[in-house]
Amino acid sequence: MSTAPEAPAGGVTSAGGATSAGGTGERFMSCWSCRLLSGGGLLLSAAYVFSAARRSQIGGVASIGMMTQISFALCLASLGIVIIVDPVQKKNLKSALKQDG
């Protein structure tokens, strides 16, 4: 038996105790500055990982570790771009406009 309180089944609990089904995910994706800050941070971390991988290259020989770091940097950069651009929200907006018109 645990003494920790259980999480509500409906969603995220706010400070007042009420449960909201949307949670913070919707607020994050609609906040341009939040998306720009987190996406930019991912892009900068991708640049750092890529430059560290290129710096560790010895004499033009590409090792499996360097290729793994470059692949990880590419994944970070891709995720950063997707967070900034947010194609899902744009698709939902276009489909909503298409249904109205």
N, C-alpha and C positions, 0 to 999 in steps of 0.2 A: 504494500500500500504506500502510495506516495502522498506527500502533503502539498505538492505543487498544484496550483489551480489549473483546471482544464481549459483549453482553448475553446472559444465558442464555435459552434458548428456552422453558423451563417456567414462568417467572414471576419474582418478585422475589427477589433474593438477600439473605439475612440476613447479619448480621455474622460468623457462623461459617462462611459459605460455602455453607450448605445453601439449596436453592431451595424456596420455598413457593408453591403455586399460588394461594392466597387473596390474598396481598399485604396491603397496608395499607388497602385500600378497605373490606374487611369489618370490620376493627377500627375504622375511623373511623365507619362507620355504626352500629355497636353501642355506641359511646361517647356517652352522653347529654351529658356536659359538652362534648365536642368539637363535637357538632352544635349545641348551644346557643350556644357561643362563636362558631363560624363563621357560623351563621344570624343571630345577633344583630349581628355585624359587618356582614353584608350589609344588614340592616334599617337600621342606623345610617348606612351609606354611602348607602342609598337616600334616607333623610331629608335628608342633607346635599345630595345632588344636586338633590332636589326643592326644597329651600329656596333653593339658589343659582339655580335656574331662575326661581323666583317673584320673587327679589330683583332679577333682571336685567330684569324686565318694565318697560317704559317706557310710562306713560300708558294702560295697559289694552290695548295692542296685542300680540296673541300672534304671535310670529314663528315661523318654521319651526325655528329653532335652539332656542327655548324648548320647543316641542312635542317635539322630539327628546330633549331633556334629561329632560322629564317622562316620556316613554315609556321611556327608559333607567332612570330611577328606579323605574318600575313593574316593569320586568323584574328589577331587583336585589331589590326587595321580594318579588316572587313567588318567586324562587330562594331567598331567605332563609327564607321560610315553608315551602317544600317541604323544605329541609334540616332544619329543626327538627321538622316533623311526620313526615316520612319515611313516606309512604303505601305505598311498595313493600314495606318490611319488615312493615308491619301486614297487607298483603294476603297475603304469603307465610305469616305466622303463622296467619291465619284459614284459609287453604287447608290448612295442615298439621293444624290442629285438626279440620277437617271430615273429612279422610281418616282420622284416628285414631278419631273418634267415630262 
